[in-house]
Amino acid sequence: MASFRVKGGLKLKGEIIPQGAKNEALQVICAVLLSPEDITIDKIPDIRDVNKLIELLSDMGVTVRKNGPESYTFNAAAIDLDFLETQDFLDKASALRGSVMILGPLLARFGTGKLSKPGGDKIGRRRMDTHFTGFQKLGATFRYDKKKEIYHIDGSDLRGCYMLLDEASVTGTANIIMAAVMAKGKTTIYNAACEPYIQQLCGMLNRMGAKISGVGSNLLQIEGVGYLAGTTHTLLPDMIEIGSFIGLAAMTQSEITIKQVQADKLGIIPEIFRRMGIKLDIIGDDIHVPSQKHYEIETFIDGSILTIADAIWPGFTPDLLSIVLVTATQAKGTVLVHQKMFESRLFFVDKLIDMGAQIILCDPHRATVIGLDRKYPLRGIRMTSPDIRAGVALLIAAMSAEGTSVIDNVEQIDRGYQFIDKRLNALGASIERID
């Protein structure tokens, strides 16, 4: 297990380029299973979750060629379906939540799928119903071995249909799209997620020969096709990294320019940070955050406390609520953070309270943050990263605190952030990795 030793109180300065989007990468890498032809994907981040998925596909028979630091070519012409029956497959798939998205392509192209219960962040129950109900509506049949926690799926006769998703799940929508693109007939998906990552997946599939319309809306129409060809694809910059860097700049009074952000794909994210009182300028395709000694949280028009909550796109992404929460600790003013989706994601606030933050955890979904306006700096402590996003929030807190902090279990951070210690050290941070 690795740890970070972080010297706090340092101001950063310079430019940083966000990595390719983790959540998009997990989707489009699974999509290579839909075609026997070469598919080249650029801007792939070098992070644990993505690397584990690439390793899993390689074990399944996908030929993987690394073209450069962030570019891979995949060829899934010779998939070994027998590997799905091995314990090695089940073990590797269960260690990676994103592995659930291999099911849609496997059902579409080969008519069969098998998966053990996926792992991932410990942020509360993350049900699979949307994925599996969608497959069942397309005609797949399921058998669940409760003792071994293994799903066996037969998708040998997938047929298009109308479906209304019970929730606008991003991974669920992606998985169902990938199953439907080669199903017989027409599929209509209502209440579909429409995040930029889903739009990117649909664009990639359409270039491969799929027939998907309604992209960017919550109503998708898919005409099944018999064959999908190869293509090239470039990932979006990771909007969660971009938001994390904005919060980091504010907390540490740093001047940072975030390069090549594709600002038109960021939705409401810049506006939410502005409501936190953080100054930022979008210049061309870059975001410049100036050094700020103070930033003041807005109130609602009637003067009541601002509430920031997650919502389906184009609402605010739940992955950035941890960043908003930690950033608020040194703002002037009060904010209620409402995490609707996951019931355990706010539990990391106990560590911020130990650092001196004024936070009231109202219930598993809501926390009120009373900003200290830098009058009482956070203090360095030893803590453990519980999940990816909380881990980076704690890293931001440590970088702004007085003294030295140690963050254990940074493998969680490595799952979602590429070389984060080296990249921030290049801007003037002091983060030492301890094995």
C-alpha positions in Angstrom: 0.0 0.0 0.0 1.3 3.4 -1.0 0.9 6.8 0.8 1.4 10.5 0.0 3.4 12.7 2.3 2.1 16.2 1.6 3.7 19.5 2.7 0.8 22.0 2.9 0.7 25.7 2.5 2.5 26.0 -0.9 1.2 28.1 -3.7 1.2 26.5 -7.2 1.7 28.3 -10.5 1.8 27.1 -14.1 -0.1 25.2 -16.8 -1.6 21.7 -16.6 -3.3 19.6 -19.3 -6.1 17.3 -18.1 -5.9 13.6 -18.8 -8.4 11.8 -21.1 -11.7 11.2 -19.5 -11.7 8.1 -17.3 -15.4 7.4 -17.5 -15.4 7.7 -21.3 -12.4 5.5 -21.6 -14.1 2.6 -19.8 -17.0 2.8 -22.2 -15.2 3.1 -25.5 -12.5 0.5 -24.7 -15.3 -2.0 -24.0 -16.8 -1.1 -27.4 -13.8 -2.4 -29.3 -15.3 -5.9 -28.7 -18.1 -5.0 -31.2 -15.8 -5.2 -34.2 -13.2 -7.6 -35.6 -11.3 -4.6 -37.2 -8.7 -2.3 -35.8 -9.9 0.5 -33.5 -7.4 3.2 -32.4 -8.2 5.3 -29.3 -6.2 8.3 -28.4 -5.8 10.3 -25.1 -6.2 7.1 -23.0 -5.2 8.0 -19.4 -2.5 5.9 -17.7 -4.6 5.0 -14.6 -5.2 1.8 -12.7 -8.9 1.2 -13.7 -8.2 1.7 -17.4 -5.0 -0.3 -17.3 -6.9 -3.2 -15.6 -9.6 -3.1 -18.2 -7.1 -3.2 -21.1 -5.4 -6.1 -19.4 -8.7 -7.9 -19.0 -9.5 -7.4 -22.8 -6.0 -8.7 -23.7 -6.6 -11.9 -21.6 -9.9 -12.3 -23.6 -8.0 -12.3 -26.8 -8.0 -8.7 -27.9 -4.7 -7.8 -29.6 -3.5 -4.5 -27.9 -0.8 -2.4 -29.5 0.5 0.7 -27.8 1.2 3.4 -30.3 2.4 6.0 -27.8 2.0 7.2 -24.2 -1.8 7.8 -24.6 -2.6 5.9 -27.8 -3.7 2.3 -28.3 -4.9 0.2 -31.2 -7.2 -2.7 -30.4 -8.2 -5.7 -32.5 -11.0 -8.0 -31.3 -11.0 -10.5 -34.2 -10.1 -13.5 -32.1 -12.0 -13.4 -28.8 -11.5 -16.5 -26.6 -15.0 -17.1 -25.1 -13.7 -20.0 -23.1 -11.7 -17.5 -21.0 -15.1 -16.3 -19.6 -15.4 -19.7 -17.9 -12.2 -19.4 -16.0 -11.7 -18.2 -12.4 -9.0 -15.8 -13.6 -11.6 -13.9 -15.7 -14.1 -13.8 -12.7 -11.4 -12.5 -10.4 -10.2 -9.8 -12.7 -13.7 -8.7 -13.7 -14.9 -8.5 -10.1 -12.0 -6.2 -9.2 -13.1 -3.6 -11.7 -16.6 -2.0 -11.8 -16.1 -0.9 -15.4 -15.9 -4.5 -16.5 -19.7 -4.7 -16.4 -19.7 -2.8 -19.7 -18.1 -5.7 -21.6 -21.5 -7.4 -21.3 -23.3 -5.3 -23.9 -20.7 -5.9 -26.6 -20.4 -9.6 -25.8 -24.2 -10.1 -26.0 -24.4 -8.0 -29.2 -21.6 -9.8 -31.1 -21.4 -13.3 -29.5 -24.8 -13.7 -27.9 -23.4 -14.7 -24.5 -22.0 -13.1 -21.4 -20.8 -13.9 -17.9 -19.7 -11.7 -15.1 -19.0 -11.8 -11.4 -20.3 -9.1 -9.2 -18.3 -6.0 -10.0 -16.2 -4.1 -7.5 -15.2 -0.4 -7.4 -15.6 2.4 -4.9 -17.1 1.8 -1.5 -19.6 4.6 -1.8 -22.8 2.8 -1.2 -25.0 0.4 -3.0 -24.6 0.6 -6.8 -27.3 -1.5 -8.3 -27.1 -3.2 -11.7 -30.8 -3.3 -12.4 -30.8 -0.7 -15.2 -28.2 -2.7 -17.1 -29.8 -6.0 -16.7 -33.4 -4.9 -17.2 -32.4 -3.3 -20.5 -30.7 -6.5 -21.6 -33.9 -8.5 -20.7 -36.1 -6.1 -22.7 -33.9 -6.8 -25.6 -34.5 -10.5 -25.1 -31.5 -11.7 -23.0 -32.2 -14.3 -20.3 -30.4 -14.3 -17.0 -29.3 -16.9 -14.5 -27.7 -15.7 -11.2 -25.6 -18.0 -9.1 -26.2 -16.4 -5.7 -23.6 -18.6 -3.9 -20.8 -17.7 -6.3 -22.2 -14.2 -7.2 -21.9 -14.9 -10.9 -24.3 -13.8 -13.7 -24.8 -16.0 -16.7 -26.5 -14.2 -19.7 -27.9 -15.7 -22.9 -28.3 -13.0 -25.6 -28.4 -15.2 -28.7 -31.6 -13.6 -30.0 -31.5 -9.9 -29.2 -34.4 -7.9 -30.7 -35.0 -4.2 -30.7 -37.8 -2.8 -28.5 -39.1 0.3 -26.7 -37.7 0.7 -23.2 -38.1 3.4 -20.5 -35.0 3.3 -18.2 -35.8 3.3 -14.5 -32.9 5.8 -14.0 -30.7 7.7 -16.4 -27.6 5.6 -15.5 -24.6 6.6 -17.6 -23.0 3.1 -17.6 -26.4 1.5 -17.9 -27.2 3.6 -21.0 -23.8 2.9 -22.5 -24.2 -0.9 -22.0 -27.7 -1.0 -23.4 -26.6 1.1 -26.5 -23.8 -1.3 -27.2 -26.1 -4.3 -26.9 -28.8 -2.7 -29.1 -26.6 -1.6 -32.0 -26.5 -5.1 -33.4 -29.9 -6.3 -32.2 -32.5 -7.1 -34.9 -34.9 -4.2 -35.6 -35.3 -0.8 -33.9 -34.6 0.0 -30.3 -36.0 3.1 -28.5 -34.3 4.1 -25.3 -36.2 6.8 -23.3 -34.8 8.5 -20.1 -31.3 7.7 -21.5 -28.3 9.4 -20.0 -27.0 12.1 -22.3 -23.6 13.0 -20.8 -20.9 14.1 -23.2 -19.3 10.6 -22.6 -22.5 9.0 -24.0 -22.4 11.4 -26.9 -18.8 10.4 -27.6 -19.6 6.7 -27.5 -22.5 7.2 -29.9 -20.4 9.2 -32.2 -17.7 6.4 -32.2 -20.3 3.7 -32.8 -21.9 5.7 -35.7 -18.5 6.0 -37.4 -18.2 2.2 -37.1 -21.5 1.8 -38.9 -24.1 1.9 -36.2 -27.4 3.8 -36.7 -28.0 5.9 -33.6 -30.1 9.0 -33.7 -31.2 11.5 -31.0 -27.6 11.7 -29.7 -27.3 14.4 -27.0 -31.0 13.9 -25.9 -32.6 11.5 -23.5 -34.5 9.7 -26.3 -32.3 7.5 -28.5 -33.4 5.6 -31.6 -31.1 2.7 -32.7 -31.5 0.7 -35.9 -29.7 -2.6 -35.5 -26.9 -3.5 -38.0 -25.2 -6.7 -38.8 -21.6 -5.6 -38.8 -19.5 -2.8 -37.2 -16.2 -1.7 -38.7 -13.0 -0.2 -37.2 -12.5 3.5 -36.5 -10.3 6.0 -34.7 -11.5 7.9 -31.6 -10.1 10.6 -29.3 -11.3 10.9 -25.7 -12.6 14.2 -24.2 -10.5 15.8 -21.5 -11.6 14.6 -18.0 -14.1 17.1 -16.7 -13.6 15.7 -13.1 -9.9 16.5 -13.3 -10.7 20.0 -14.6 -13.1 20.6 -11.7 -10.6 19.2 -9.3 -7.9 21.6 -10.6 -10.2 24.6 -10.2 -11.0 23.7 -6.6 -7.3 23.1 -5.9 -6.3 26.5 -7.3 -8.8 28.2 -5.1 -7.9 26.3 -1.9 -4.2 26.9 -2.3 -4.4 30.5 -3.6 -2.6 29.3 -6.7 -2.6 30.7 -10.3 -3.2 27.8 -12.6 -4.1 27.6 -16.3 -5.9 24.4 -17.3 -5.2 23.8 -21.0 -7.3 22.2 -23.7 -10.5 21.7 -21.6 -13.0 21.7 -24.5 -15.1 24.2 -22.5 -18.2 23.7 -24.6 -18.5 20.1 -23.1 -18.2 21.2 -19.5 -21.9 22.1 -19.0 -22.7 23.8 -15.7 -19.3 23.0 -14.0 -17.7 26.4 -14.5 -20.8 28.2 -13.3 -21.0 26.1 -10.1 -17.5 27.0 -9.1 -18.2 30.7 -9.9 -21.2 30.4 -7.5 -18.6 29.3 -4.9 -17.0 32.6 -5.4 -14.1 31.3 -7.5 -12.9 33.6 -10.3 -12.1 31.8 -13.5 -11.8 32.9 -17.1 -12.4 30.8 -20.2 -9.8 31.9 -22.7 -10.2 30.1 -26.0 -10.1 26.4 -25.0 -8.3 27.1 -21.7 -9.4 27.9 -18.1 -7.4 30.4 -16.2 -7.9 30.5 -12.4 -6.1 33.5 -10.8 -4.7 33.5 -7.3 -7.4 34.4 -4.8 -6.9 35.2 -1.1 -10.7 35.1 -0.5 -13.7 33.7 -2.3 -17.3 34.1 -1.1 -20.1 31.6 -1.6 -23.2 33.1 -3.1 -26.7 32.8 -1.5 -30.0 32.2 -3.3 -31.8 35.3 -4.4 -33.9 35.4 -1.2 -30.7 35.3 0.9 -31.1 31.6 1.9 -28.1 29.2 2.0 -26.9 28.0 -1.3 -27.5 24.3 -2.0 -25.3 22.4 -4.5 -26.7 19.0 -5.5 -25.9 16.4 -8.1 -28.3 15.8 -11.0 -28.4 14.0 -14.3 -26.8 15.7 -17.2 -26.9 18.7 -17.9 -27.0 19.0 -14.1 -24.0 18.9 -11.9 -21.9 15.7 -11.9 -21.9 13.8 -8.5 -18.2 13.1 -9.0 -17.3 16.8 -8.3 -19.4 17.2 -5.1 -16.4 16.0 -3.0 -14.3 18.8 -4.6 -17.0 21.4 -4.0 -17.3 20.3 -0.3 -13.6 20.6 0.4 -13.3 23.9 -1.5 -16.1 25.4 0.6 -14.2 24.8 3.9 -11.9 27.8 3.2 -14.6 30.0 1.5 -16.5 32.8 3.1 -20.1 31.7 3.6 -22.1 28.5 4.0 -23.3 25.9 1.5 -25.4 22.7 1.8 -23.9 19.9 -0.3 -26.6 17.3 -1.3 -25.2 14.0 -2.6 -28.4 12.3 -3.9 -26.9 9.3 -5.7 -24.6 7.5 -3.2 -25.4 7.1 0.5 -21.8 6.7 1.6 -19.9 9.2 -0.4 -19.9 12.0 2.2 -18.5 9.9 5.0 -15.0 11.2 4.3 -15.9 14.5 5.9 -14.8 13.1 9.3 -11.2 13.5 8.1 -11.8 17.1 7.1 -13.4 17.8 10.6 -10.2 16.3 12.2 -8.3 18.9 10.1 -10.3 21.7 11.6 -13.1 22.1 9.0 -16.5 23.2 10.2 -18.9 20.6 8.7 -22.2 19.3 9.9 -23.0 15.9 8.4 -26.8 16.1 8.4 -27.4 12.6 7.1 -25.7 10.2 4.7 -26.7 12.4 1.8 -26.3 16.0 3.0 -23.5 18.1 4.6 -23.5 21.7 5.6 -20.1 23.4 5.2 -19.4 26.6 7.2 -16.6 28.4 5.4 -13.6 29.5 7.6 -12.6 32.3 5.1 -9.0 31.2 5.8 -9.1 32.6 9.4 -8.5 29.1 10.7 -6.3 27.1 8.3 -6.7 23.4 8.1 -4.0 21.4 9.9 -2.1 18.4 8.6 -3.1 15.0 9.8 -2.8 11.3 8.8 -5.8 10.0 6.9 -6.9 7.3 4.5 -8.4 7.7 1.1 -11.7 5.8 0.9 -12.5 6.3 -2.8 -11.2 8.1 -5.9 -13.0 11.4 -5.6 -12.8 11.7 -1.8 -9.1 10.9 -2.1 -8.4 13.8 -4.3 -10.5 16.1 -2.1 -8.3 15.0 0.9 -5.2 15.7 -1.2 -6.5 19.2 -1.9 -7.2 19.7 1.8 -3.7 18.5 2.6 -2.1 20.8 0.1 -3.9 23.8 1.6 -3.3 22.9 5.3 -0.6 24.0 7.7 2.0 21.4 8.3 2.5 17.9 6.8 -0.2 15.4 6.1 0.0 11.7 5.2 -2.7 10.1 3.0 -2.7 6.3 3.0 -4.3 4.0 0.4 -3.5 6.3 -2.5 -4.0 3.4 -4.9 -7.6 4.7 -4.8 -6.5 8.0 -6.2 -4.3 6.3 -8.8 -7.4 4.5 -10.1 -8.7 7.8 -11.5 -5.9 10.4 -11.7 -2.8 9.9 -13.9 0.5 10.6 -12.2 -1.2 13.2 -10.0 1.7 13.7 -7.6 4.3 14.3 -10.4 2.0 16.6 -12.3 1.2 18.7 -9.3 4.8 18.7 -8.1 5.7 20.2 -11.5 3.5 23.2 -10.5 5.3 23.6 -7.2 3.5 21.2 -4.9 5.4 18.9 -2.4 3.9 15.4 -2.6 6.2 12.5 -1.8 5.0 9.0 -2.7 5.9 6.5 0.0 5.6 2.8 -0.7 
